[in-house]
Amino acid sequence: MEISVKPQDLNWETLGFGYINTGKSFRAYYKDGKWDGGQVIEANTITISEASPAVHLGKQCFEGLKAYRTKDGSVNLFRVDENAKRLARSADQVMLPPYPEDAFVEAVKEIVRANEEWIPPYGTGATLYIRPFLIGVGDIVGVSPASEALFGIYVTPVGAYFKGGLQPAPFMVSEYDRAAPRGTGSAKVGGNYASSFKAGKEAQVNNFADSIFLDPATHTKIEEVGAANFFAITEDDVFVTPNHRQFYQVLQSTLYCI
Ligand SMILES: *Cc1c(COP(=O)(O)O)cnc(C)c1O
């Protein structure tokens, strides 16, 4: 397999948020009611049936986390067990076989170790982004749950998301809803993103950084900003973030967020 760049060719300080093939990924398969042991493979592609429910029915979910190099050179993951739990909850929502949580944590550690040379040095702002995903595969024509599934992880080194630190940016309140009440909003599934791109595009052509999504039931409260979580700190220093009980009230049609 061709790898176009080597870790030693990278400038960690100016690294962007793009995909770099590191040459090693993780794959595990679910068939006949059980997961195989999974393994590190030297490929960054997958071959699946054209009838895979991930392709037609959106039966998939994913996670995102990072490995951080510390001052003493060791490598840390932040609450990887919580990502394992959330992937299992997402899988349950779209009826995919959950990947066992312990195996998830081990797989993340294994793939990070296998890609050790790609973990950016401490102090550069860069990190190793880790993207676990779970997709329904196999030959499914009707609308039925997946009987086969693939769990994979790719990693790729990324630079700091906000390069010049935090800058004020204008956001536009979207006309579109992102996830219905009692829908898939609390699951980390690709469909929630697919339904957000049109709003994001509209915001950009109108010179906004991105779109704000309101709660679909009342359209009076902020639920999500683009592809990111939203929080606010009030004048009284209260941290406010959307959850099932409390939403941040929309005060005006254009908000300036940092
Ligand atoms: C993953 C995700 C986020 C970020 O959540 P983290 O807990 O920081 O990973 C925010 N919004 C949506 C819709 C997401 O899927």
The ligand as an SDF file (V2000), in Angstrom:
LIG
                    3D

 15 15  0  0  0  0  0  0  0  0999 V2000
  -19.5220   13.9520   18.3180 C   0  0  0  0  0  0  0  0  0  0  0  0
  -20.4560   15.0920   18.2730 C   0  0  0  0  0  0  0  0  0  0  0  0
  -20.1920   16.2490   19.0020 C   0  0  0  0  0  0  0  0  0  0  0  0
  -18.9580   16.3660   19.8570 C   0  0  0  0  0  0  0  0  0  0  0  0
  -19.1400   15.6090   20.9910 O   0  0  0  0  0  0  0  0  0  0  0  0
  -17.9010   15.1090   21.8790 P   0  0  0  0  0  0  0  0  0  0  0  0
  -18.5580   14.5560   23.0940 O   0  0  0  0  0  0  0  0  0  0  0  0
  -17.0500   16.2900   22.1160 O   0  0  0  0  0  0  0  0  0  0  0  0
  -17.2080   14.0250   21.0700 O   0  0  0  0  0  0  0  0  0  0  0  0
  -21.1040   17.2650   18.9440 C   0  0  0  0  0  0  0  0  0  0  0  0
  -22.2250   17.1790   18.1970 N   0  0  0  0  0  0  0  0  0  0  0  0
  -22.5080   16.0690   17.4870 C   0  0  0  0  0  0  0  0  0  0  0  0
  -23.7770   16.0190   16.6740 C   0  0  0  0  0  0  0  0  0  0  0  0
  -21.6550   14.9980   17.4990 C   0  0  0  0  0  0  0  0  0  0  0  0
  -21.9350   13.9050   16.7630 O   0  0  0  0  0  0  0  0  0  0  0  0
  1  2  1  0
  2  3  1  0
  2 14  2  0
  3  4  1  0
  3 10  2  0
  4  5  1  0
  5  6  1  0
  6  7  2  0
  6  8  1  0
  6  9  1  0
 10 11  1  0
 11 12  2  0
 12 13  1  0
 12 14  1  0
 14 15  1  0
M  END
$$$$
